[in-house]
Amino acid sequence: MHLATDLFRTKNLEQAPTRDGYGQGLVEAGKANPNVVVLCADLSESTRSLAFKQAFPDRFIQMGVSEQCLPSIAAGLALSGKVPFISSYAAFSPGRNWEQIKTCVALQNMNVKIAGAHAGINVGPDGATHQMLEDIALMRVVPNMRVLIPCDRIQTRNVTIAAAEYEGPVYFRFTREKSPVFTTDQTPFQMGKADVYRFGTDATIVAAGPLLYEALLAAESLSKKQKLEVRVINLHTMKPLDIQTLILAAKETGAIVTVEEAQAAGGLGGAVCEALASTVPVPIERIGAQDRFGESGEPSELADAMGLSAHFIALAAVRAWKRKKKQRVVEIPEYLTEANKTAEKMRQKILDKAMKEMPKEWNS
């Protein structure tokens, strides 16, 4: 699949936020098509749309803090033949302006591209209000909407370019925190086509976004430590879903784990369950936010506290494999109980630090 040469030597890989790929992709799309325009809600540097502004200042519109106006004005621009990208934090777009996206963009099938930055828990200390975990579920139920979740900087660039070339509404999310760049310029990407990054027959991990790298680490660990060969699928396109690749994986491996930096209900996990329930029902375990909001903490700590890192993905894969083999498993999955314990330790650590740094004159 033309992945990075030192795939499992994490320290040797480039570390870059996926949002960097958005800025790079915008500039490339702008060079290829003079009708590409970008609208931003006062977050041009954070979303990396600043790169487009610097390259094409007359095609950049700064909207200020008015996220609900973004899709409405973009729809009007699309009617005039432009290809508008609207950029903001995913917590605000689609979080705040979902109704405008639904009515002004999707209902009219307008050629508008919605870029949701800072998605997931990786904004860390910003906390639950800015940690968008519901956007995948929100957007995949909207008719006419395509939904994509790129895994690293390079794929985010490719998704941005592909979105510009596609005629119709597109939503894609990307992240703030640096993550491994493990695809290359030669790694295949086609909107709507899932990619198998690792082959195996014991189970399948279906993942998207930067957590795909954690899925690959989990599969490598299971191969070395437990002699389980696990397939890993990059489901970068959530909608339309590549059902045939999922069905083949279910038939050939008989056990599935879904992985996403979002709510486990309604998003990638929900989509995979829906697809396989009516075709090839197999044991499925879902890694993601388990009906809970995010919280403040360092991104790496939060990943463990919410059970999203490689260790927990491996636990889920083993559980799915045991269920396939009709072996007994505990009622509450180990990946959930361990994550909850880790979360409590993280909260206590944060509390202890706060109490230590509290001014003595407060006397409480």
One Martini backbone bead per residue (centre of mass of N, CA, C, O) as a GRO file, in nm:
protein
  364
    1MET     BB    1   0.050   0.067   0.004
    2HIS     BB    2   0.276   0.278   0.045
    3LEU     BB    3   0.408   0.305   0.315
    4ALA     BB    4   0.604   0.375   0.545
    5THR     BB    5   0.902   0.240   0.612
    6ASP     BB    6   0.893   0.327   0.936
    7LEU     BB    7   0.609   0.247   1.061
    8PHE     BB    8   0.708   0.129   1.373
    9ARG     BB    9   0.894   0.398   1.394
   10THR     BB   10   0.772   0.664   1.527
   11LYS     BB   11   1.027   0.856   1.564
   12ASN     BB   12   1.081   0.852   1.235
   13LEU     BB   13   0.833   1.004   1.193
   14GLU     BB   14   0.642   1.231   1.089
   15GLN     BB   15   0.509   1.519   1.265
   16ALA     BB   16   0.163   1.614   1.196
   17PRO     BB   17  -0.101   1.790   1.143
   18THR     BB   18  -0.379   1.750   0.947
   19ARG     BB   19  -0.426   2.059   0.892
   20ASP     BB   20  -0.186   2.101   0.701
   21GLY     BB   21  -0.320   1.952   0.458
   22TYR     BB   22  -0.540   2.158   0.411
   23GLY     BB   23  -0.368   2.399   0.329
   24GLN     BB   24  -0.226   2.255   0.093
   25GLY     BB   25  -0.484   2.170  -0.065
   26LEU     BB   26  -0.600   2.450  -0.116
   27VAL     BB   27  -0.372   2.559  -0.293
   28GLU     BB   28  -0.390   2.341  -0.511
   29ALA     BB   29  -0.689   2.388  -0.582
   30GLY     BB   30  -0.653   2.693  -0.655
   31LYS     BB   31  -0.461   2.644  -0.897
   32ALA     BB   32  -0.661   2.448  -1.061
   33ASN     BB   33  -0.911   2.645  -0.950
   34PRO     BB   34  -1.049   2.970  -0.972
   35ASN     BB   35  -1.330   2.893  -0.806
   36VAL     BB   36  -1.188   2.869  -0.552
   37VAL     BB   37  -1.305   2.928  -0.219
   38VAL     BB   38  -1.268   3.092   0.112
   39LEU     BB   39  -1.419   3.047   0.432
   40CYS     BB   40  -1.394   3.218   0.759
   41ALA     BB   41  -1.428   3.205   1.135
   42ASP     BB   42  -1.166   3.348   1.272
   43LEU     BB   43  -0.952   3.072   1.185
   44SER     BB   44  -0.705   3.072   0.978
   45GLU     BB   45  -0.465   2.955   1.138
   46SER     BB   46  -0.589   2.704   1.278
   47THR     BB   47  -0.705   2.581   0.992
   48ARG     BB   48  -0.498   2.673   0.749
   49SER     BB   49  -0.635   2.897   0.552
   50LEU     BB   50  -0.403   3.106   0.532
   51ALA     BB   51  -0.258   2.994   0.282
   52PHE     BB   52  -0.481   3.086   0.085
   53LYS     BB   53  -0.481   3.387   0.150
   54GLN     BB   54  -0.184   3.434   0.059
   55ALA     BB   55  -0.229   3.324  -0.240
   56PHE     BB   56  -0.566   3.430  -0.245
   57PRO     BB   57  -0.696   3.713  -0.133
   58ASP     BB   58  -0.951   3.744  -0.348
   59ARG     BB   59  -1.062   3.433  -0.235
   60PHE     BB   60  -1.103   3.547   0.060
   61ILE     BB   61  -1.335   3.509   0.348
   62GLN     BB   62  -1.397   3.699   0.633
   63MET     BB   63  -1.660   3.636   0.879
   64GLY     BB   64  -1.614   3.575   1.149
   65VAL     BB   65  -1.831   3.515   1.424
   66SER     BB   66  -2.037   3.331   1.181
   67GLU     BB   67  -2.119   3.019   1.129
   68GLN     BB   68  -2.424   3.040   1.018
   69CYS     BB   69  -2.327   3.194   0.749
   70LEU     BB   70  -2.143   3.012   0.589
   71PRO     BB   71  -2.344   2.817   0.429
   72SER     BB   72  -2.522   3.036   0.301
   73ILE     BB   73  -2.304   3.190   0.139
   74ALA     BB   74  -2.183   2.941  -0.001
   75ALA     BB   75  -2.437   2.870  -0.162
   76GLY     BB   76  -2.436   3.129  -0.331
   77LEU     BB   77  -2.160   3.080  -0.460
   78ALA     BB   78  -2.235   2.810  -0.594
   79LEU     BB   79  -2.456   2.934  -0.782
   80SER     BB   80  -2.212   3.109  -0.929
   81GLY     BB   81  -1.966   2.870  -0.959
   82LYS     BB   82  -1.839   2.814  -0.705
   83VAL     BB   83  -1.587   2.661  -0.465
   84PRO     BB   84  -1.667   2.634  -0.143
   85PHE     BB   85  -1.491   2.675   0.164
   86ILE     BB   86  -1.554   2.594   0.507
   87SER     BB   87  -1.393   2.727   0.809
   88SER     BB   88  -1.376   2.544   1.121
   89TYR     BB   89  -1.470   2.424   1.393
   90ALA     BB   90  -1.648   2.141   1.455
   91ALA     BB   91  -1.805   2.258   1.702
   92PHE     BB   92  -1.933   2.485   1.489
   93SER     BB   93  -1.857   2.312   1.208
   94PRO     BB   94  -2.153   2.159   1.259
   95GLY     BB   95  -2.245   2.226   1.555
   96ARG     BB   96  -2.396   2.522   1.499
   97ASN     BB   97  -2.478   2.484   1.158
   98TRP     BB   98  -2.656   2.235   1.073
   99GLU     BB   99  -2.917   2.360   0.959
  100GLN     BB  100  -2.782   2.521   0.728
  101ILE     BB  101  -2.657   2.279   0.591
  102LYS     BB  102  -2.913   2.125   0.535
  103THR     BB  103  -3.080   2.356   0.383
  104CYS     BB  104  -2.862   2.519   0.199
  105VAL     BB  105  -2.694   2.262   0.097
  106ALA     BB  106  -2.819   1.968   0.089
  107LEU     BB  107  -3.108   2.016  -0.019
  108GLN     BB  108  -2.969   2.171  -0.281
  109ASN     BB  109  -2.696   2.044  -0.366
  110MET     BB  110  -2.441   2.198  -0.295
  111ASN     BB  111  -2.099   2.305  -0.377
  112VAL     BB  112  -1.997   2.236  -0.064
  113LYS     BB  113  -1.722   2.267   0.175
  114ILE     BB  114  -1.671   2.107   0.495
  115ALA     BB  115  -1.439   2.211   0.751
  116GLY     BB  116  -1.338   2.023   1.043
  117ALA     BB  117  -1.169   2.134   1.301
  118HIS     BB  118  -1.058   2.002   1.591
  119ALA     BB  119  -1.124   1.710   1.608
  120GLY     BB  120  -1.192   1.567   1.889
  121ILE     BB  121  -0.958   1.529   2.174
  122ASN     BB  122  -0.678   1.683   2.076
  123VAL     BB  123  -0.732   1.968   2.233
  124GLY     BB  124  -0.753   1.891   2.529
  125PRO     BB  125  -0.767   2.153   2.753
  126ASP     BB  126  -1.031   2.272   2.616
  127GLY     BB  127  -1.239   2.053   2.617
  128ALA     BB  128  -1.570   1.964   2.564
  129THR     BB  129  -1.660   2.219   2.392
  130HIS     BB  130  -1.409   2.144   2.165
  131GLN     BB  131  -1.483   1.831   2.156
  132MET     BB  132  -1.564   1.675   1.868
  133LEU     BB  133  -1.787   1.368   1.864
  134GLU     BB  134  -2.064   1.418   1.663
  135ASP     BB  135  -2.013   1.478   1.351
  136ILE     BB  136  -2.043   1.207   1.207
  137ALA     BB  137  -2.335   1.155   1.287
  138LEU     BB  138  -2.457   1.420   1.178
  139MET     BB  139  -2.353   1.391   0.865
  140ARG     BB  140  -2.440   1.093   0.770
  141VAL     BB  141  -2.765   1.171   0.773
  142VAL     BB  142  -2.721   1.358   0.533
  143PRO     BB  143  -2.831   1.418   0.248
  144ASN     BB  144  -2.574   1.435  -0.012
  145MET     BB  145  -2.347   1.366   0.190
  146ARG     BB  146  -2.007   1.365   0.229
  147VAL     BB  147  -1.773   1.159   0.434
  148LEU     BB  148  -1.447   1.240   0.579
  149ILE     BB  149  -1.135   1.068   0.731
  150PRO     BB  150  -0.835   1.151   0.762
  151CYS     BB  151  -0.509   1.024   0.885
  152ASP     BB  152  -0.319   1.255   0.756
  153ARG     BB  153  -0.161   1.497   0.599
  154ILE     BB  154  -0.164   1.372   0.313
  155GLN     BB  155  -0.465   1.283   0.309
  156THR     BB  156  -0.583   1.564   0.357
  157ARG     BB  157  -0.486   1.681   0.095
  158ASN     BB  158  -0.634   1.476  -0.089
  159VAL     BB  159  -0.920   1.536   0.013
  160THR     BB  160  -0.930   1.834  -0.063
  161ILE     BB  161  -0.892   1.792  -0.367
  162ALA     BB  162  -1.132   1.596  -0.407
  163ALA     BB  163  -1.352   1.791  -0.309
  164ALA     BB  164  -1.308   2.003  -0.536
  165GLU     BB  165  -1.380   1.789  -0.773
  166TYR     BB  166  -1.643   1.744  -0.641
  167GLU     BB  167  -1.997   1.737  -0.702
  168GLY     BB  168  -2.082   1.851  -0.391
  169PRO     BB  169  -2.128   1.773  -0.075
  170VAL     BB  170  -1.870   1.811   0.187
  171TYR     BB  171  -1.730   1.634   0.470
  172PHE     BB  172  -1.438   1.715   0.680
  173ARG     BB  173  -1.193   1.605   0.916
  174PHE     BB  174  -0.957   1.749   1.158
  175THR     BB  175  -0.650   1.814   1.337
  176ARG     BB  176  -0.420   1.955   1.575
  177GLU     BB  177  -0.247   1.736   1.653
  178LYS     BB  178   0.016   1.564   1.632
  179SER     BB  179   0.093   1.306   1.383
  180PRO     BB  180   0.158   1.047   1.204
  181VAL     BB  181   0.323   1.008   0.886
  182PHE     BB  182   0.230   0.702   0.696
  183THR     BB  183   0.193   0.809   0.433
  184THR     BB  184   0.218   0.869   0.082
  185ASP     BB  185   0.225   0.981  -0.244
  186GLN     BB  186   0.163   0.658  -0.327
  187THR     BB  187  -0.089   0.635  -0.176
  188PRO     BB  188  -0.386   0.531  -0.215
  189PHE     BB  189  -0.677   0.740  -0.331
  190GLN     BB  190  -1.042   0.701  -0.302
  191MET     BB  191  -1.340   0.805  -0.309
  192GLY     BB  192  -1.524   0.533  -0.158
  193LYS     BB  193  -1.244   0.367  -0.102
  194ALA     BB  194  -1.127   0.131   0.077
  195ASP     BB  195  -0.824   0.044   0.265
  196VAL     BB  196  -0.579  -0.206   0.287
  197TYR     BB  197  -0.300  -0.210   0.526
  198ARG     BB  198  -0.373  -0.506   0.637
  199PHE     BB  199  -0.339  -0.852   0.659
  200GLY     BB  200  -0.597  -1.095   0.767
  201THR     BB  201  -0.803  -1.370   0.951
  202ASP     BB  202  -0.889  -1.318   1.263
  203ALA     BB  203  -0.935  -1.000   1.211
  204THR     BB  204  -1.086  -0.661   1.209
  205ILE     BB  205  -0.980  -0.325   1.158
  206VAL     BB  206  -1.182  -0.027   1.161
  207ALA     BB  207  -1.051   0.287   1.052
  208ALA     BB  208  -1.001   0.647   1.131
  209GLY     BB  209  -0.776   0.856   1.120
  210PRO     BB  210  -0.514   0.876   1.342
  211LEU     BB  211  -0.607   0.596   1.476
  212LEU     BB  212  -0.497   0.410   1.257
  213TYR     BB  213  -0.215   0.384   1.378
  214GLU     BB  214  -0.307   0.237   1.634
  215ALA     BB  215  -0.417  -0.007   1.478
  216LEU     BB  216  -0.143  -0.096   1.362
  217LEU     BB  217  -0.004  -0.139   1.635
  218ALA     BB  218  -0.201  -0.353   1.737
  219ALA     BB  219  -0.155  -0.561   1.511
  220GLU     BB  220   0.149  -0.597   1.558
  221SER     BB  221   0.127  -0.694   1.851
  222LEU     BB  222  -0.055  -0.945   1.798
  223SER     BB  223   0.145  -1.090   1.616
  224LYS     BB  224   0.388  -1.111   1.823
  225LYS     BB  225   0.226  -1.203   2.103
  226GLN     BB  226  -0.048  -1.386   1.970
  227LYS     BB  227  -0.063  -1.479   1.666
  228LEU     BB  228  -0.242  -1.250   1.536
  229GLU     BB  229  -0.407  -1.177   1.226
  230VAL     BB  230  -0.479  -0.840   1.139
  231ARG     BB  231  -0.689  -0.647   0.982
  232VAL     BB  232  -0.656  -0.321   0.810
  233ILE     BB  233  -0.888  -0.047   0.769
  234ASN     BB  234  -0.935   0.240   0.568
  235LEU     BB  235  -1.224   0.450   0.642
  236HIS     BB  236  -1.223   0.749   0.504
  237THR     BB  237  -1.511   0.681   0.386
  238MET     BB  238  -1.827   0.711   0.529
  239LYS     BB  239  -1.959   0.872   0.274
  240PRO     BB  240  -1.970   0.639   0.099
  241LEU     BB  241  -1.985   0.306   0.164
  242ASP     BB  242  -1.765   0.025   0.155
  243ILE     BB  243  -1.927  -0.262   0.166
  244GLN     BB  244  -1.757  -0.481   0.020
  245THR     BB  245  -1.506  -0.467   0.207
  246LEU     BB  246  -1.662  -0.541   0.465
  247ILE     BB  247  -1.780  -0.812   0.378
  248LEU     BB  248  -1.513  -0.953   0.319
  249ALA     BB  249  -1.398  -0.925   0.604
  250ALA     BB  250  -1.624  -1.078   0.751
  251LYS     BB  251  -1.590  -1.346   0.596
  252GLU     BB  252  -1.263  -1.385   0.644
  253THR     BB  253  -1.261  -1.310   0.980
  254GLY     BB  254  -1.536  -1.283   1.178
  255ALA     BB  255  -1.420  -0.998   1.300
  256ILE     BB  256  -1.484  -0.669   1.457
  257VAL     BB  257  -1.324  -0.340   1.473
  258THR     BB  258  -1.392  -0.014   1.576
  259VAL     BB  259  -1.232   0.318   1.504
  260GLU     BB  260  -1.279   0.635   1.685
  261GLU     BB  261  -1.276   1.002   1.737
  262ALA     BB  262  -1.575   0.930   1.864
  263GLN     BB  263  -1.871   0.834   1.876
  264ALA     BB  264  -1.970   0.503   1.877
  265ALA     BB  265  -2.241   0.628   1.817
  266GLY     BB  266  -2.337   0.687   1.470
  267GLY     BB  267  -2.080   0.640   1.327
  268LEU     BB  268  -1.866   0.422   1.224
  269GLY     BB  269  -1.979   0.194   1.398
  270GLY     BB  270  -2.272   0.224   1.302
  271ALA     BB  271  -2.223   0.180   0.998
  272VAL     BB  272  -2.102  -0.105   1.016
  273CYS     BB  273  -2.338  -0.239   1.161
  274GLU     BB  274  -2.551  -0.181   0.945
  275ALA     BB  275  -2.409  -0.326   0.706
  276LEU     BB  276  -2.376  -0.621   0.856
  277ALA     BB  277  -2.658  -0.700   0.973
  278SER     BB  278  -2.777  -0.749   0.657
  279THR     BB  279  -2.530  -0.958   0.570
  280VAL     BB  280  -2.262  -1.010   0.797
  281PRO     BB  281  -2.292  -1.128   1.091
  282VAL     BB  282  -2.068  -1.021   1.351
  283PRO     BB  283  -1.849  -0.963   1.575
  284ILE     BB  284  -1.854  -0.640   1.757
  285GLU     BB  285  -1.629  -0.375   1.835
  286ARG     BB  286  -1.627  -0.041   1.997
  287ILE     BB  287  -1.416   0.231   1.944
  288GLY     BB  288  -1.488   0.506   2.164
  289ALA     BB  289  -1.711   0.711   2.271
  290GLN     BB  290  -1.911   0.616   2.564
  291ASP     BB  291  -2.142   0.817   2.618
  292ARG     BB  292  -1.941   1.081   2.626
  293PHE     BB  293  -1.756   1.333   2.715
  294GLY     BB  294  -1.516   1.521   2.726
  295GLU     BB  295  -1.191   1.645   2.856
  296SER     BB  296  -0.944   1.758   3.034
  297GLY     BB  297  -0.619   1.719   2.877
  298GLU     BB  298  -0.393   1.540   2.747
  299PRO     BB  299  -0.411   1.375   2.458
  300SER     BB  300  -0.270   1.109   2.553
  301GLU     BB  301  -0.439   1.077   2.811
  302LEU     BB  302  -0.719   1.071   2.675
  303ALA     BB  303  -0.679   0.822   2.500
  304ASP     BB  304  -0.661   0.635   2.750
  305ALA     BB  305  -0.919   0.729   2.908
  306MET     BB  306  -1.098   0.640   2.634
  307GLY     BB  307  -0.979   0.386   2.482
  308LEU     BB  308  -0.791   0.462   2.189
  309SER     BB  309  -0.547   0.300   2.203
  310ALA     BB  310  -0.371   0.024   2.120
  311HIS     BB  311  -0.427  -0.146   2.371
  312PHE     BB  312  -0.745  -0.134   2.345
  313ILE     BB  313  -0.768  -0.243   2.059
  314ALA     BB  314  -0.647  -0.519   2.124
  315LEU     BB  315  -0.860  -0.607   2.328
  316ALA     BB  316  -1.096  -0.595   2.125
  317ALA     BB  317  -0.985  -0.804   1.924
  318VAL     BB  318  -0.975  -1.043   2.118
  319ARG     BB  319  -1.273  -1.043   2.187
  320ALA     BB  320  -1.382  -1.086   1.900
  321TRP     BB  321  -1.228  -1.352   1.855
  322LYS     BB  322  -1.360  -1.510   2.092
  323ARG     BB  323  -1.649  -1.484   1.990
  324LYS     BB  324  -1.599  -1.637   1.729
  325LYS     BB  325  -1.496  -1.899   1.907
  326LYS     BB  326  -1.698  -1.924   2.159
  327GLN     BB  327  -1.577  -1.774   2.390
  328ARG     BB  328  -1.543  -1.659   2.692
  329VAL     BB  329  -1.668  -1.343   2.821
  330VAL     BB  330  -1.694  -1.065   2.966
  331GLU     BB  331  -1.943  -0.845   3.000
  332ILE     BB  332  -1.729  -0.625   3.051
  333PRO     BB  333  -1.504  -0.486   2.883
  334GLU     BB  334  -1.171  -0.435   2.929
  335TYR     BB  335  -1.143  -0.164   2.765
  336LEU     BB  336  -1.338  -0.017   2.967
  337THR     BB  337  -1.229  -0.067   3.255
  338GLU     BB  338  -0.941   0.040   3.201
  339ALA     BB  339  -1.021   0.324   3.108
  340ASN     BB  340  -1.164   0.413   3.368
  341LYS     BB  341  -0.913   0.390   3.548
  342THR     BB  342  -0.740   0.591   3.388
  343ALA     BB  343  -0.930   0.834   3.423
  344GLU     BB  344  -0.909   0.854   3.733
  345LYS     BB  345  -0.605   0.905   3.743
  346MET     BB  346  -0.606   1.164   3.576
  347ARG     BB  347  -0.793   1.331   3.758
  348GLN     BB  348  -0.617   1.310   4.013
  349LYS     BB  349  -0.368   1.444   3.894
  350ILE     BB  350  -0.502   1.717   3.831
  351LEU     BB  351  -0.597   1.777   4.121
  352ASP     BB  352  -0.323   1.768   4.263
  353LYS     BB  353  -0.197   1.997   4.098
  354ALA     BB  354  -0.404   2.215   4.173
  355MET     BB  355  -0.361   2.204   4.484
  356LYS     BB  356  -0.054   2.269   4.475
  357GLU     BB  357  -0.100   2.555   4.306
  358MET     BB  358  -0.262   2.677   4.519
  359PRO     BB  359  -0.310   2.936   4.697
  360LYS     BB  360  -0.273   2.965   5.037
  361GLU     BB  361  -0.485   3.204   5.086
  362TRP     BB  362  -0.741   3.028   5.026
  363ASN     BB  363  -0.777   2.794   5.235
  364SER     BB  364  -0.886   2.494   5.050
   0.00000   0.00000   0.00000
